Amino acid sequence: MTYTIWIVIISLLIIISIVGSVMPFIPGPPIAFAALLIYKLCPIGNNLSWWWIVFGAILTLLAIITEYLIPIVSTKKFGGSKYGAIGATLGIILGFFIPFGFILGPFLGALLGELINDTVNYKKAFKASLGAFIGFFLGIGTNILVCGILITIIFIHYTFY
């Protein structure tokens, strides 16, 4: 009976982490790491090596850092200023409250930030916002990849050990 409770808890955390990989305000990789850590500490995963936990912690930390750095770096790579990067960040935050806003928010935020910085150069503003948009999706891709790796560690260990 206790194994079933552990499996349900870990499965719920896995589901939440997958959703969190796409939604900006739910931290997908940290939740997937929590599932891995709980799996290690519960009776069914007690023989999982601590090296996998360290590996998962490093991946989670890298995912958290890149999730915030990638949109900023890509905005700047596409010619954006700090106004575009700030606008993209605000767009992510404000876009969460509007349907499909978390997808369009970084693009529109960077566009507005760049237009506030330079009201004449629309082409540069559009290019920078495209960079923010691409960076946002690269961050999501990184989160999905890290969650997938952590979930795979749990799944393989549970299945074969």
N, C-alpha and C positions, 0 to 999 in steps of 0.2 A: 504493500500500500504506500509506503513512504517513497519508493522509487517513482511511482506514478505522480505524486505531488511534485517531486523534483523535476521530472520530465515536463510537467505542465508549466511550472515556473520558468524553466529554461526556454521552453517553446514560446511562451508569451514574450519573454525578453527578446528572443530572436525575431519574432514578428514585429515588435515595436522598433527594433533596430533597423529592419528593412524599410519600414515606413519612414523612420528617422533619417535614413540615407537620402531620401528625396525631399523631405520637408525641412526647411531651414531651422526651425526652432526645436526640433527633436534631435538630440545628439546621437545619431545612429551608431557610429563606431564605439563610443564609450558604453552604450547599452549592450552592444554585442560583446565587448570586453567583459562587462559585468556578467553576462551569460556564461562566458568562458570561465571566469573566476568562480562563479557559483558552481558550475559543473565540476571544476577541480576540487572544490571544498565539500561537495556532497558525496555520499557513499558510492554513487555510480561512476564518478570520475576521479576517485582518489588516487588512482595509479597513473594519471596524466602527469607528465613531467613538468616541473616548474619552469623548465626552459621554454615550454610553449606559452606559459603565462608571461614570461619576460618578453618573448617575441611578440605576443599579442599587445602588451603594454607599449612597446616601441612602435608598432604599427598604428595603434590608436593615437599615440602622441603625434606621430607624423601626419596622420589624417586630420587631426584637429588643427595643426599648424597650417597645412596646405589648404584646408578649406577656407581659411581667411586670407591666406597670402595669394593664392592663385588668381582670384578676381582682381586684386590690386595690381599684381604683376602683369596680368594680361591686359588690363586697362592701360597701363603705362607702356607696354610693348606696342599697343596699337596707337600710340601717340597721345594718350590721355594725360591730364594733369592730376594734381592731388584733389582738385575739385571733382573731377570725374570719378576718382576712387571713393571719395566721401559720398558722392551722389549714389554710386552703385551700392555702397554699404547701407545707406539710408533707404534706398529702393528695395533692398532685400527685407529690411525690417518692416517698412510700411506696406510693402506688397503682400505681406503675410495676411493682412486683414481684408484684402480685396480678392475676389475670385480670380484665379490665375495670376494674381499679382506677384506671387513669389517667383514666377517665371519671367514676367515682364518687368518687374521691379528693378532688377539690376540694370537692365538696358535703359529704361526710362530715367532712372536716377542718375546714371552716368551721363546720359544725354543732357538732362537739365543742368547737372553740375558743370559740364563743359560749356554749355550755352551761357551760364552765369559767368564763367571765367572769360569766355570770348564770344560775344554776341554776333560776330560776323562770320566766323568760320564754321559753317554748318557741316561741311564735309569732314573736318577733323573731329567735330563733336560726334557725328554718326559713327565714324571709324572707332573712336574710343569706346563708345557705348557697345559697339559690336564686340570689342575686346572684353568688356565687362560681362556681356552675355555669354560669350564662349567660356570665359573663366569660371562663371557660375556653374555651367554644366560640367566643366572639367572637375570642379570641386565635388559635385554630386557623383561623378564617375569614380573619383578617388574614394569617397565614402562607401559607395556600393562595392568597390573592389575590396576594401579593408573588411567590411562586414562579411562579404562572401568568404574571405580567407578565414576569418575567425569562426564563422559558422561551419565551414568545411572541417576545421580542426575538431570541433565538437562532434560533428556528424561521423567523421572517419573514426575517431577514437571510440565513440559510443558503439558504432557498428562492428568494429573489428577487434576491440579489446575487452 
